[in-house]
Amino acid sequence: MFRRVHFIGKKYWIAGAACLAALSWGSIAEPAYRVEEIPLPPQVAPEVGGLAFNSKGELVVVTRRSGILIGSPNEDPNNFSWRVFANTSFHNATGVLLLSDDEMLIPQMPELTRVKDTDGDGAADWYECVSKAWGVSGNYHETNGGPVPDGEGNWFVAIGTASHNGPTFDIVRGEYSKIGRRGRNFSAVAYKGWVVKITPEGNLIPWASGFRANNGIAMSPEGDLWVTDNQGDWRGTSPVFHVEEGNFYGHPSSLVWDPSFPGEDPLEYCVEKLEELRTRAAVLLPQGFMCNSPAEPIFDTTEGKFGPFAGQMFVGDIAGQRILRLMIEKVGGKYQGACVQFVDGEGLRGGNNRLVFAPDGKSLYVGQTYRGWGRPEEGLQRIVFDGKNPFEMHEIHLQKEGFVLSFTEPVDKAVAMNPESYDVQSYYYNYGPQYGSSQMDKIDLEIAQIAVAADGQSVFVKLKGLEAKRLVEFNIPSMKSVSGEPIAHSKICYTLNQLAP
Amino acid sequence: MRDCPPVGRISSTPFDDLNPCFHINTALGSVLGSLGWKHSLLGLQFQWMALNFPKIIGIVGIMTPIKYSHFIRWSCAGAAALVAVISLQLLHGQENENPTAYDGKSLELGVIPGALKFDVSYFETYPGTDFTINFNNNGLMAHNWLLTLPGRVDDLVTAAMAMDAQEGQQSGYLPGGFPVLAHSKLLQAGESQSVEFKTPSATGSYPYVCTFPGHGLVMRGILKVVPSGSELKSPTRTQVSSQVARRSLEMTDVTPTPLGTKEAPLVIRTFMPNPGFTLSDLPQYQAGFPANRYNPSIGKDVPGTVKTISGIPAAVGVNFGSDFSYCWDTENCRLLYTWTGGFLNMEVYWGGGAGGGRKSFDYVPRLIGEITYLGIQPIPISIGSDAPDLRPKYVGYRMVDSVPQFIYTSKGAHIMETILPGSVPGAFIQKFMVHGVQCPVTLTFSEATRSRVSSNHGTWHGLDLIISPANVSGFEIHWKSPTQ
């Protein structure tokens, strides 16, 4: 049994030592991933709203105002050749789904549009309105993400709320709700703050409510739907949700379009009532040091070609020069898990909005747009895996009284056994109408026991006082592999919705 | 710092509501230190926010003194965010200060692309010199250059920020009633202008500034008039490494004023300007309403109202070059208006130059040019003897020889409409194809529109143009220019 002893400066000393170690290591170790810049033609504003690869291995880039480009990738990032597929300006296109090499669905502000090359000349000539079953209030903030196939012929679309940083129009499309218009982020017209299904006939099926700025939607290989959302009102910090039909995910404005709330003003519900109704995030991404504006999630389906994280989720940050990696597990039948930086700076721009794996699985393409906090952060980059195994936390699994941390390389047992190598804290974020939340009731968790597996690949850390509905944050900057490589990203935050049964 | 106040024009289109705090958290300390935080700047920021965010005034109205101080802290945070954002740009920028050649009579002046900064922020002259500023806006956003008297720059900036967009664009953000010794016009990204003026006869430090909203707090410099005969210091020019330019939109050719051509018109889906349509003119839309202001930190409405703004939610803009543009509405499935002399200024929605900030409560793109057809009254199309359909259904548009053909259905008919520029500016042709029906089609004009149109098919009965079943699959309405 160990007891944490704190004295001023210790953490800094450890951090400093880690930095020195990292610097000295840096001179001999190449990073496992490198970031490459891919220039777009100068006629194009590289504000990327959608990215996809077609069956020919060409990269489809949907922009905010310069239409759709198709590029032939090249090993030399400066040597892509580009052609224009759609020379038009969509209204805030924020996604793409390829139906074939000649046909794709583009969600715009007023409609889901089928964009198709019907005469085979390589350029689109048909812009069909597939659905316009949602409202348009005139507020700039109403984004439509996706579409994501549901496996039954329909498409999921994530519809974001409007923002009080802009007005609405005197004429709107669709029914207007005065109570839906209340609030900071609001839902004056249907179905802002929902994830909906669009049928091939263009009909809309409301699916799940309670979203705010749900600018990221993806289906896992297992067929689970995942949606990211942004810190703000009713969002203490940015959440990543596993979305299931009929659930409510916490932002109340959308409830005005839920027929089971006839005439009620959801903002007048007390927080406790909404707390009971809401489904919690599977993973919370702490504001500030972890992520400020999560966008599209993507699952690593490369089966190892992109490194050791097969099956895990990556999420881009619009408001930071970083991409996160999520380590998710099922506890008591529900998903929960942890987040860690995957790329943090390292040549990456901010505005990390859309992600797609190259067909060969060796690189992850990143479409960027800021839309725009300050200086434009717009463009296209790719993260290339060079085949060298990085030293990272690989997985984290909740146990009855602690966690099993596994690593991508065997750990240095002396370091891993030393309780001073672990700084573990616990806190929660408030739920309510306020914009964001501080870390509440932040406490140090005492380490009760450490055990390192014989192969050095995993460590069991027994903790005192684990509680549900809190985050557990590990800081392990001094962790190193048996070969002396320092851990690349040392801060890991686990969202502990429920304790292990 | 949980709640991040809006940072004015720096905030922008769709995702700007996501999360600004990163900038503040990471950069605040270094920024305040490095940029020499001053109370005057804070005060100005306060005024600026007050002018630009009347909703905050609404909140202030009910604030206790304690909360008022909280509000000032917000303002401080807003300014910090603004400065932090800029600072981050500079930090990325790897700026170098280099002495520049200088004859004391003229200066090449540019900006730091992507930042709110002149590339020369200090230079000296003698009194009464005939001076030329060659101002090149090599940046991403619109900028101007105004020289004013010592001590007057803050008021000047505040007055410019209080202007509404139209007033500002028209005057180049040059407020009346202030001493302006010399100024450029408002230059879009890529534009330049030479400004000739006589330097002041009195020695002193004369501030210059860009008064474009949001820029004037930081985008400043000093012209120092030194006694004749004293040595003139060479100004230094800030230069930014090419890496930064590559990272920005600067390297693109895009502008906020896109244009198509006659051969390949440009189609834009965006919020379209509403030059006077009401709900009754556009029955497929519904009414929107003003709303109470709301304060999330107390979870309640607060005094004050957020007004609605005017715009068409779901129309399409099409441009054939400077002579012809039109707006077609996908909800009511009809031509709304045409214009000549340009297309749209998207700056309020996309940001100036190659990109940047949305105008917070006034972001509907502006028409450039003059309206030459305003179809407030619809021209109803009746299929057979049925009354005109008020609920047509939009299908999509097809590009036929690079020109959009809009398609919609109405009472079983499939209607295709192509709009082309006519032989003179302001004239245009509507080509209709009605499929799926075996009956005549009637278009009903008004007195005013009847005098402007002719048709290649059909017979006129008063204001009704009746197209026989043989010709419904292809007929044209020719519109004269309003001056023809």
Boltz contact constraints between the chains, C-beta under 6 A:
constraints:
  - contact:
      token1: [A, 42]
      token2: [B, 251]
      max_distance: 6.0
  - contact:
      token1: [A, 42]
      token2: [B, 252]
      max_distance: 6.0
  - contact:
      token1: [A, 42]
      token2: [B, 253]
      max_distance: 6.0
  - contact:
      token1: [A, 43]
      token2: [B, 253]
      max_distance: 6.0
  - contact:
      token1: [A, 45]
      token2: [B, 252]
      max_distance: 6.0
  - contact:
      token1: [A, 45]
      token2: [B, 254]
      max_distance: 6.0
  - contact:
      token1: [A, 88]
      token2: [B, 267]
      max_distance: 6.0
  - contact:
      token1: [A, 89]
      token2: [B, 268]
      max_distance: 6.0
  - contact:
      token1: [A, 90]
      token2: [B, 269]
      max_distance: 6.0
  - contact:
      token1: [A, 91]
      token2: [B, 269]
      max_distance: 6.0
  - contact:
      token1: [A, 91]
      token2: [B, 270]
      max_distance: 6.0
  - contact:
      token1: [A, 92]
      token2: [B, 14]
      max_distance: 6.0
  - contact:
      token1: [A, 108]
      token2: [B, 269]
      max_distance: 6.0
  - contact:
      token1: [A, 110]
      token2: [B, 314]
      max_distance: 6.0
  - contact:
      token1: [A, 125]
      token2: [B, 399]
      max_distance: 6.0
  - contact:
      token1: [A, 126]
      token2: [B, 398]
      max_distance: 6.0
  - contact:
      token1: [A, 127]
      token2: [B, 396]
      max_distance: 6.0
  - contact:
      token1: [A, 127]
      token2: [B, 397]
      max_distance: 6.0
  - contact:
      token1: [A, 128]
      token2: [B, 396]
      max_distance: 6.0
  - contact:
      token1: [A, 129]
      token2: [B, 394]
      max_distance: 6.0
  - contact:
      token1: [A, 129]
      token2: [B, 396]
      max_distance: 6.0
  - contact:
      token1: [A, 136]
      token2: [B, 313]
      max_distance: 6.0
  - contact:
      token1: [A, 136]
      token2: [B, 314]
      max_distance: 6.0
  - contact:
      token1: [A, 138]
      token2: [B, 311]
      max_distance: 6.0
  - contact:
      token1: [A, 138]
      token2: [B, 313]
      max_distance: 6.0
  - contact:
      token1: [A, 140]
      token2: [B, 13]
      max_distance: 6.0
  - contact:
      token1: [A, 140]
      token2: [B, 363]
      max_distance: 6.0
  - contact:
      token1: [A, 141]
      token2: [B, 17]
      max_distance: 6.0
  - contact:
      token1: [A, 143]
      token2: [B, 14]
      max_distance: 6.0
  - contact:
      token1: [A, 163]
      token2: [B, 17]
      max_distance: 6.0
  - contact:
      token1: [A, 165]
      token2: [B, 6]
      max_distance: 6.0
  - contact:
      token1: [A, 165]
      token2: [B, 17]
      max_distance: 6.0
  - contact:
      token1: [A, 165]
      token2: [B, 360]
      max_distance: 6.0
  - contact:
      token1: [A, 167]
      token2: [B, 306]
      max_distance: 6.0
  - contact:
      token1: [A, 167]
      token2: [B, 308]
      max_distance: 6.0
  - contact:
      token1: [A, 167]
      token2: [B, 309]
      max_distance: 6.0
  - contact:
      token1: [A, 167]
      token2: [B, 361]
      max_distance: 6.0
  - contact:
      token1: [A, 168]
      token2: [B, 288]
      max_distance: 6.0
  - contact:
      token1: [A, 168]
      token2: [B, 308]
      max_distance: 6.0
  - contact:
      token1: [A, 169]
      token2: [B, 288]
      max_distance: 6.0
  - contact:
      token1: [A, 169]
      token2: [B, 308]
      max_distance: 6.0
  - contact:
      token1: [A, 169]
      token2: [B, 311]
      max_distance: 6.0
  - contact:
      token1: [A, 169]
      token2: [B, 313]
      max_distance: 6.0
  - contact:
      token1: [A, 170]
      token2: [B, 288]
      max_distance: 6.0
  - contact:
      token1: [A, 170]
      token2: [B, 308]
      max_distance: 6.0
  - contact:
      token1: [A, 170]
      token2: [B, 310]
      max_distance: 6.0
  - contact:
      token1: [A, 171]
      token2: [B, 279]
      max_distance: 6.0
  - contact:
      token1: [A, 171]
      token2: [B, 285]
      max_distance: 6.0
  - contact:
      token1: [A, 172]
      token2: [B, 286]
      max_distance: 6.0
  - contact:
      token1: [A, 172]
      token2: [B, 288]
      max_distance: 6.0
  - contact:
      token1: [A, 173]
      token2: [B, 285]
      max_distance: 6.0
  - contact:
      token1: [A, 173]
      token2: [B, 313]
      max_distance: 6.0
  - contact:
      token1: [A, 173]
      token2: [B, 314]
      max_distance: 6.0
  - contact:
      token1: [A, 176]
      token2: [B, 286]
      max_distance: 6.0
  - contact:
      token1: [A, 176]
      token2: [B, 288]
      max_distance: 6.0
  - contact:
      token1: [A, 181]
      token2: [B, 291]
      max_distance: 6.0
  - contact:
      token1: [A, 182]
      token2: [B, 294]
      max_distance: 6.0
  - contact:
      token1: [A, 183]
      token2: [B, 294]
      max_distance: 6.0
  - contact:
      token1: [A, 184]
      token2: [B, 296]
      max_distance: 6.0
  - contact:
      token1: [A, 213]
      token2: [B, 18]
      max_distance: 6.0
  - contact:
      token1: [A, 230]
      token2: [B, 18]
      max_distance: 6.0
  - contact:
      token1: [A, 230]
      token2: [B, 19]
      max_distance: 6.0
  - contact:
      token1: [A, 231]
      token2: [B, 19]
      max_distance: 6.0
  - contact:
      token1: [A, 233]
      token2: [B, 296]
      max_distance: 6.0
  - contact:
      token1: [A, 288]
      token2: [B, 25]
      max_distance: 6.0
  - contact:
      token1: [A, 292]
      token2: [B, 19]
      max_distance: 6.0
  - contact:
      token1: [A, 292]
      token2: [B, 21]
      max_distance: 6.0
  - contact:
      token1: [A, 292]
      token2: [B, 22]
      max_distance: 6.0
  - contact:
      token1: [A, 293]
      token2: [B, 18]
      max_distance: 6.0
  - contact:
      token1: [A, 293]
      token2: [B, 19]
      max_distance: 6.0
  - contact:
      token1: [A, 318]
      token2: [B, 15]
      max_distance: 6.0
  - contact:
      token1: [A, 318]
      token2: [B, 18]
      max_distance: 6.0
  - contact:
      token1: [A, 319]
      token2: [B, 18]
      max_distance: 6.0
  - contact:
      token1: [A, 319]
      token2: [B, 19]
      max_distance: 6.0
  - contact:
      token1: [A, 319]
      token2: [B, 22]
      max_distance: 6.0
  - contact:
      token1: [A, 320]
      token2: [B, 22]
      max_distance: 6.0
  - contact:
      token1: [A, 371]
      token2: [B, 12]
      max_distance: 6.0
  - contact:
      token1: [A, 371]
      token2: [B, 13]
      max_distance: 6.0
  - contact:
      token1: [A, 371]
      token2: [B, 14]
      max_distance: 6.0
  - contact:
      token1: [A, 371]
      token2: [B, 15]
      max_distance: 6.0
  - contact:
      token1: [A, 371]
      token2: [B, 16]
      max_distance: 6.0
  - contact:
      token1: [A, 372]
      token2: [B, 12]
      max_distance: 6.0
  - contact:
      token1: [A, 373]
      token2: [B, 20]
      max_distance: 6.0
  - contact:
      token1: [A, 374]
      token2: [B, 10]
      max_distance: 6.0
  - contact:
      token1: [A, 374]
      token2: [B, 85]
      max_distance: 6.0
  - contact:
      token1: [A, 375]
      token2: [B, 89]
      max_distance: 6.0
  - contact:
      token1: [A, 375]
      token2: [B, 114]
      max_distance: 6.0
  - contact:
      token1: [A, 376]
      token2: [B, 248]
      max_distance: 6.0
  - contact:
      token1: [A, 376]
      token2: [B, 249]
      max_distance: 6.0
  - contact:
      token1: [A, 376]
      token2: [B, 355]
      max_distance: 6.0
  - contact:
      token1: [A, 378]
      token2: [B, 249]
      max_distance: 6.0
  - contact:
      token1: [A, 433]
      token2: [B, 296]
      max_distance: 6.0
  - contact:
      token1: [A, 433]
      token2: [B, 299]
      max_distance: 6.0
  - contact:
      token1: [A, 434]
      token2: [B, 296]
      max_distance: 6.0
  - contact:
      token1: [A, 434]
      token2: [B, 297]
      max_distance: 6.0
  - contact:
      token1: [A, 435]
      token2: [B, 3]
      max_distance: 6.0
  - contact:
      token1: [A, 435]
      token2: [B, 296]
      max_distance: 6.0
  - contact:
      token1: [A, 436]
      token2: [B, 2]
      max_distance: 6.0
